[in-house]
Amino acid sequence: MITKKALPRRTFLRGMGTAVALPFLDAMVPALAAPRSSNPPVRMAFVYVPNGIIMDGWNPDYEGKLGELPRILKPLEPYRQDITLFGNLTHNTGRALLDGAGDHGRCCASYLTGVQPRKTVIDIKAGVSFDQIVANQVGKQTRFPSLELGMEDARQAGDCDSGYSCAYTNNLAWKSETQPLPPVLDPRALFERLFGNGMALTPEARARENLYRRSILDFVSDDTRKLETGLGPTDRRKLDEYLSSIREIERQIENAEKDNAQIDPHMEKPYGIPADFAEHFKLMTDMMTVAFQSDLTRVITFLVTHEGTSRPYREIDIPDGHHPLTHHRNQPDLIEKVTQINSYHVRQFAAWIAKMRSIRDGDGSLLDNCMIVYGAGLSDGNRHLHEDLPTLIAGRGGSHFKSGRRIVYRKETPMCNLYLAMMDRMGVHVEHFGDSTGRLDALDLT
């Protein structure tokens, strides 16, 4: 744009029941203004994997600058300059200090709360999670204060035996001590939440709608054409790439729904959820990318299957349940299978990191302006250990800290110390959280 009037940052392409937010465009900065004075916002996400990790395949045998990565982390080697590995972070509140819902329930419910969950006489009780403290402040600037996503429900999988156990193993985010925020599992439901009019459709209503469904981009085509007339070539290309990514997500969802219809119409599976793990993971992370890119939210939690899951991984020739395998009793063949599952998860994560790194955001990449935590609430799943938790951050938090390192802290350093430092980077300042004893200095630019 050549005028002094910039395109509003919160511009939406609108159509019948549709609102498509835009990525950051050069046209959103006045042409006669000084060079871009405000940096893109910092976003954060938590990608939680269940049942612990084989730590011999996770921890490098060195500290400092990252070089060759261990087997499980090998898929991240091309992006090692974009990640920071942490050692000896602990959730003491995940241990059996009082009562609770077992190690798997405690490790999941305490992961972002820093509080030991308990079963009360009439209800569940945990604590307000760190992501929600951040969302309560920065969420006022976005359409969604936070997004809670997942890939599996413990109740449908038969992996919990009571309501309170399910509440702990099914949820990362807690709005209050007694109110978890259930994750969205169905890609179609997430898509319609991001771009639709907010109305939930039943499978039957959605099936009727599919008879005449068009792309949401068709509904906003008039707004798109009007917008493009005022954009320069760089912005037009950026807009085209962004809208193409949304259309590709639509196609993936449509294909998944067709495939599910052919598998077994009597399966008790939420409508539209892909049967294939990698496909499901990609769909959810693609929409997480769009949500960050268009500033629909700055806070996301992603539960990669619920804690304690017994899901098999037949796609990598492992028909055994994940949770039973983690109780391997040091049997090499079972350890090998768990290692393969852990590596499979990291491969999917690495593909998402590659995509985030490829998208320009301000003077860097979308990944540069994120803090994406990947980790688990257990280290050794065989012994249910809550110390030296597998933890890494992808991204630089808006160039706030130096990545490409492995930092090992003193044993029993609270995970909540990391959370305090992350809150600072998000512009949210509190003196204490959970069982914190201070702030990690790793997130300083050194």
Salt bridges, closest charged atoms under 4 A:
ASP26 OD1 - ARG36 NH2 2.78
GLU68 OE2 - LYS74 NZ 3.00
GLU77 OE2 - LYS74 NZ 3.55
GLU77 OE2 - ARG80 NH1 3.95
ASP82 OD2 - ARG357 NH1 2.82
ASP82 OD1 - ARG396 NH1 3.10
ASP99 OD1 - ARG118 NE 2.90
ASP103 OD1 - ARG106 NH2 2.85
ASP103 OD2 - HIS384 ND1 3.16
ASP103 OD1 - HIS386 NE2 2.75
GLU152 OE1 - HIS306 ND1 3.09
ASP153 OD2 - ARG155 NH2 2.85
ASP159 OD2 - HIS306 NE2 2.97
GLU177 OE1 - LYS125 NZ 3.85
GLU192 OE1 - ARG206 NH2 3.41
GLU192 OE2 - ARG213 NH2 3.81
GLU209 OE1 - ARG213 NH2 2.52
ASP222 OD1 - ARG225 NH2 2.42
GLU248 OE1 - ARG251 NH1 3.51
GLU250 OE1 - ARG247 NH1 3.04
GLU254 OE2 - ARG247 NH1 3.52
GLU257 OE2 - ARG188 NE 3.00
ASP286 OD2 - LYS282 NZ 2.77
ASP286 OD1 - LYS355 NZ 3.14
ASP295 OD2 - ARG10 NH1 3.35
ASP295 OD1 - ARG298 NE 2.85
GLU307 OE2 - HIS104 ND1 2.59
ASP320 OD1 - LYS337 NZ 3.01
GLU336 OE2 - ARG71 NH2 2.67
ASP361 OD2 - ARG43 NH1 2.70
ASP368 OD1 - ARG396 NH1 2.64
ASP380 OD2 - ARG383 NE 2.91
GLU387 OE1 - ARG95 NH2 2.90
GLU412 OE1 - ARG95 NH1 2.92
ASP424 OD1 - HIS429 ND1 3.09
ASP424 OD2 - ARG439 NE 2.59
ASP444 OD1 - ARG425 NH2 2.89
